[in-house]
């Protein structure tokens, strides 16, 4: 019966009539198969649906599923196969087809379960083994996949599809030899199998057997020149020709491929490869882009473009293309590896690790990825991780000389030089022409101080590769270490001849020239290195040292600062910077540098010595000696430390101690054959011996002078004084013939001047008393108090100057000589002691009791230096929580009583102003509120604590019952009193006066790190300690009569530091609106001094927020009785640091905001 007629009858009949007319259901299956074979799948489905309605036959479900599968209705087809399997669990074909569809929708694990069930039913089902192999391959379970293909082939050895699938998997795994075996079996079965011949040619090309690959491509061209796929053959032949460097032929075949099919993405891609090989990168990128226009999912094109961009140094652009290639093929190890290299080239080593790991997860045998990951880990200083990485690589590939070489480099990073040498030996055993390995072995030998052995390695490397500039450089370093500077220069020059852009060599050449004391040429080398790369730490560091050697200390400091910006963690650069500051006489800066150096590396013994010598220069001798002793704790035979101690003892005029230390230093230097340093120690020792001898003779002359005080007339006294003078003069002449310290020479000169003036006075000649006073300064600085003798002589001369030779009587001479009588009881030890005040009191007593009836100028005694010393104490209240702090400064108009202790005249009026200011500040959410000195009363403080418990209030100050000037600071409701340390002129003792405090408190608060100095405590203590405090706010309540506001200048000059950095603390200075003391009037000047960009300060001037004239960093200055509120950003903020809120004026019992912010013209 005609199938069409049968179909129409079938569709019109009921199920009962179908059974009646089609007694054999097989006729219906034949009809369904007929439509299936003729690709009329919809009618086939209709037929199988009828069969299913009639019988639920599993085959009907299977064939319906097959028809749906051909219609690409995957989900419906799978349901049909499920129904078939449900009806017949042993239906292996249904399981196979379901597995195939699951593979298509990437449900590989489910697919494999289906295949396994099918194989359990029918173990010899070859197609299932093949399909399982495909699913396993997609899961990356390649070895299992190959086993499945092998089983399929075992059952059907001549099935070219099975052989082809196995060959393709092996080719994709780059196992080209094995792939070719599969292709050969196919060709033996079917010698014109186009794809097998093509892919064999491609595999041969991957094995670099380009001539053979071309033979297979030519075979295809001969077999089927009109094949619709022949353009693919031309494309691959062109690529093989390119690899044989037959570029013109290669391009010809690629162009032919494109001519046959301009949409052939592979041909465009291969043409890009040829042009990339020729270094024609622009054209190559153009062809790769053309390939992508045709095939946007061609991941290799993105990859090749990224590789070109890497060559061109365009790493960021390269990464964009690498990301695209990875998005298309995330299982390509090369793509991940390439991205890792780009990140590494950008110095993003941490980020590069992940791509390298991805590459290694895909291909655990990827040696280059291990090496690259190892390099990134080394750059991250993760040296142990780097070593573990390379060890893993060696496990996979123990015969790779490159891996052993990289392991050696990792061991160098760990300073395990002996082990690294074993690795380099292994590398050269595997490759005896491995010049880099010999070079690196020499590098390790250098670090083991085996310089002669190292030179042999470098020579071996250079025999293999005479252009290896690193070997010349390293060989130069060996000669440098051996003190062979000329040979070192030859090596460095040769390295630069090969590579004139090798920056490290310029640095090393500079070091050689520095050792030859050719400092100007040395600096030229560092400048050349920095011209090539301005971020070379060693170049800046060494240049700074060279400039220091030339005495160009400011320039050297600039260089050290540059090196610190590059590497802030290298202690020695801070040491050398400190030495330059020392040579400039900036001792506090020097000590700060030495402290930083020791913070970074406490074992820098030379820094301990340098610090000790500077401490001695600022009079902190004990700490200086302690610092030198710290160096000796680290290295007991450190001669420089002994010499440092000797120099300090010499400065202290403790000559025996100095001689002892310098002798040890000299001996150690000689033992180490450091003859130059030994000579220096000897010279210092000679100074010590000469000084000791001269002082011994001077002591005798001192006693000779004291012994001549028994005379009762001036003539006899003058004769003996003249003898002492001659002795001192002879001693001075003697000193000029030997080497002595400068201060001893100055001391002897002033001793001579002292006695010269005494002789002049005894001859009734005019005496320069001011010059005599200067001699006392010299003696005081010398710490030997011959000044006591000078004080008596000074007093004697002053009284004697009131007489002349005609009217002086013998009785007057007796009385005058009595002034010197106390010197008879002074022992030599007393003269060289520090009990100065006792003798000053004796002088005064002598004046008052022994001279009667004469009015004379008060004797010019040696003044005691009465600067109060204070201790800094740190009070930790809270961590800094605010970046922007709101502050308020109140310039009050108030008056004080005339007599000490001063109190506010109109307390009630001032109290109203203060508590109104507190209220306004609270409403404005002010964090820090400051009042002027002496503007408070003690009883107000308790109220402030209750009313203002969330902020900081600097409560001016007042005198307590002990006459201390107390400023109570309220921080978040708690009280912290401080006492003024230094009295102002109006507070100095004259019967009564201010009692001084002795502590300066530094508060760490949520508003920042803050110190409060009352009035002139700021002048006395802030400047010496500014570099040590690292403050956010310096609050300075004052009652200052200085109309010129010089305290502004003191605050301003600290902002721009000598070393080029800045002080970022804000100075909040509050003064009374008007002040008066005696006839002097002053006041005002309440201001905020702090760093802000100059154009913002100019705006403040233009807006009338500060006077036009004044210090540079005056941000805001109050005029009249006003309160200033502003926001300040603390820390080294480079942007805007201040934001003005408003001025407030006290009117009608409250502080009101001004409508006009311009208060200055």
C-alpha positions, 0 to 999 in steps of 0.5 A: 500500500502507498505510504501516503495512503496508509498515513492518511488512513492511520490518522483517520482511524480509531485505535480499535479500527487500527488494530482491526485493519493493521493486525501486524504492528510491524507494518506501522513500524515500517511506515514510521521508519519510512518517514524517518529515513525520508527526514519527515520526522513530524509524520514519523512522530505521528506514527510512533505516537499511534503505536505508543497509544496502542502498545507502549512498545519501548521501540516506539518510544526509542524511534520517536526520541530519535525523530525528536533528536533529529528535530533538535528537540533535546529535552523531549527526545530525552523524555522519550528515551526515559520512557523507553528505558522505563518500559525496558530497563535493558534497552542499551540503545536508548541508554546510549542515545540518552547519554549522547544527548546529555553529552550535547547539553554538557551534562557529562556526568549524567551521560557517563552514568547512562553509558555505564548502564548500557555497557553493564547490559551490553559490554561489547557495545563499541559505540557506547565505549566511543561515546563514553570516551567523548564525554570523559574527554569533555570532563578532562578525564583524558586517560579514561577517555583514551581507554574508552576509545581503545575499547571501542576500537578493540571491538571495531578495529576498522571503525574510522570514526572511533580511530578519528575521535581518539586521534583528535583527543591525542592531538588536542593533548599535544600527544602528536606522535600517538595521534599520528598512529591513529591517523595512519590506521585510518589512512590504511583503511581509507587512504583518501580520508580527507580529515585524517590526512589533513590532521596528520599533516597538522600533527607533523607540523606541531612536531616541527616536521614541516617538510613531511607535513607539506607532503601530506598537504600536497597529497590532499591537493593532488587527491581532491583539488576541488574539495570545498575544504581545500582552502584549509589545506592551503592555509596549513601548508602556508603555515608550515612553509612559514616555519621553514622560513619560506615566507614568500611561498607561505604568504602565497598559499595563505593568500590562495586560501583566502582567495578560495574562501575569504571567510576562512578565519584560519587562513587569516590567523595563519597569515597573522602568525607569519607576519608576527614571525617577521616582526611586522606586528601591526600587519599581524594584529590586523590579520588576527583581528580579521580572523576574529571578525569571521570567527569571534570565538577564535581564542587563539587570535586573542592569544596571539594579539596579547603576545604581540602586545606583551612584546610591545610592552603594552601589558594592560592591553594584553591582559584585556585580550588574554581575558577574552581568550580565557573566556572562550577557552578556560582550559587552555593552559597557555592562555592562563600562563600568558596572562600570568606573564603580563601581570608579572611584567606589570609588577603585579606579582601577587595577582600573577600567581592565580593564572599560573596556578590555573595553567598548572591545574590544567597541565601539571607538566607545564615547566615554564609555568612553574618557572614563571610562578617561582619568579613571581614568588621570588619577587614577592619575597615568598622564597620558601613558596618559590622553592616548593614550587620549583621542587614540584616542577622538578618532580615532574621533570627532573632532567630539565636544566632550566628547572635546576637553574631556577631552583638555584636562583630560589636558593640564592634568594634564601641565602642558601648559597652552598645548596644553590651551587649544587643546583647549578652544578646539576644544571651544567651537568645536564647542559654543559653549555649552560652559560647562565648556570655558570654565571649564577654559580659564580654569583653564589661563590661571590656571596661565599667570599670565594672570589677567585673561584667565582672568577673561574666560573665567570670565565667559563660562562664567557667562554661559552657566551662572550656577550653575556654582560651579566658575567662581566658585571659579576666578574667585576664585582669579584675583582672589586671585592678583592680590591682589584679596582682597575680589573673591576673597571675593565669588566664593567666597561666591557659589560657596558660595551655589550649593553650600554643600558645595563643600569646595575653596571653603572652603579658597580662601576661607580663603586669601583671609582669611589674606592679609587676616590674618584668621586666626581666620575663616580657620581657621573656613573650614578647619574647615568644609571638614574637617567636610565631608571630613576628608581634605582635605590643603590644609585641614589644611595651611593650618589648620596655617599659620594656627594657626602665625601665631596662635602656636598651634604645638602645634596647628599641628603636629597639623594638619601631621601630619594633612596628612602622613597624607593626603599624605606626599610634600609637602615644604612641609608638613614645612617649615612643621611644622619652623618650628612646632617651631623656634618651640617651641624644639624645634630637633632636631625642626625640623631633622628636618622640614626634612631630610624636606622637602628629601629630598622636594624638594631645590629648596625654597630656603626650607627650606634657609634655615629649616634654616640658621637653626635650625642657627645656633640650636644653634650649628652656624653654619657648617652654617647658612651652608652651608644658606643658600648651598644655597638660593642655588645653586638661586635666586641672587636669593633674598633670604631666603637672604641675609637668613638668612646676615645673621642668622647672621653677626649672631648670630656678631657678625660685623657687617661680614659681616652688614651685607653680606648684609642689604644685598643682601637689602634691595635684592632685596626692594625690586626685587621690590616686596616692601616688608614684607620689605625693611623687615625686612631693613633692621631687621636691618641697623640692628641690625648697624650699632648693634651694630658701633658699640657693640662698637667703643666697648666695645673702647676701654673694654677697652683703657682697663681694661688700661692702668690696671693699672700702679698699685701701690695699690688707691685709684688703681686704683679711681679708674681702674676707676670711670672705665671703669665710668662708660664702660660705664654710659654705653654701656649707656644709649646702647644703650637709645636704639637697637635692638640684639640682645637678646644684646648688651644682656645682654652689656653689662649683665653687663659693667657687673655685672662692673665693679660687683663689682670696684668693690664689692670694692675698697671691701671690700664683699661680692660675690656670686661666684656672680653674677659666675660667671654673667657668665662664662657670658654671655661664653662663650655670646657667643663673645667671651672677655672671660671671660678678663678676668673670670677674673682679676677673679674671682680678684682679688676672691676673694683680696681678700675675705680682707682687710678695709680695716683690716688690709690693708697696702700690700705686700698691695695690691701682691701682689694687684694682681700677679694682674692683671699678666698682663692687661697683655700681653693684646692686644685680639685675645686678649681676643676669641679662643677660646684660653681654656685658656692664660689659665686656666693663667696665672691658676693660675700667678699664684695659685701664684707671686704669693701667699704665706702665705694660705689662700683659696678656690680660684678659681672658674675658667671650666670647660672643657666636657669632654663627649666627642664621638663619631662614629657609624659604620654597619656593614652586616652583613646585611639584617633577616630576623627580625620576632621576635627572641629576647633574653636579659639576664643580671644577674650577681652578681660583684665587682670589685677596688677600684683602677682598672683594675678586674678581676673578683675570682673569674674562674673562678666568673664564667666558669662562669656566663657559659659556662653562660648561653651554653649555655642561650641556645643551647639556647633559640635566643636571637638576642641575649645581653647581659651587664653592663659589666666582667663579661668577660675578653678571653681568653674572647671567642675561645671565645665566637666558636667556641661561639656563631657563629649569634647576637649576644653583647654580651660585657659589657666589660673594660679593655685594656692602654691602659685603654680600657673595651672591649666586644666584640660577637660577631655570627655568629662575627665580632668587633666591639670598641667602646670606651666614650667617656665615663668614669663617676665611678669611671673619671675620671682622677686620675693614671690613669683610663679612656682614652676611645673616639670611635666609636659603631657602629650594626650592621645585622644580620639581627636588626635595626638595633642600637646598643650604648652602654656605660653612660653613653654611652647618656645622652650620645649616644642622646638627641641622636640618637634621631630620626636613628637609627631603631633596633630595639634599643638595648643598654646594658650597665652597671655602675651604682651608682644604686639608683633606676635613673634610667637606666630613666627616661632610656630610658622618656621617649623612647618617647612623643615630643613630636610624638605619634609613638612610638619603637619601639626596645627598650632592653635594659639589663643591670646587675650584681646588686650594685655598690659604689664607695666607700660607695655601693651599688647594682646591679640594674635589668636590664630591657627598656624598650620600647613595648607596649600598656598593658594588656599592661604591666598584665598583666606587673605583675599576673603579677609580671614587673616591679615595680608601681612604676617607669617606664611602659614597663618590660616585664620587670625582673630580680630577683636573679641571673637570666637573662631570655629573651623574644621581641620583635617589632621595628618599628612593630608595633601588636599584641603586641610581647613574649612572655615565655619564662622566668626562669632561675636559676643553681643547681648550675653551670647556669641552670635555668628557674623554675617560678613566673614571679612574681618580684615581689610 
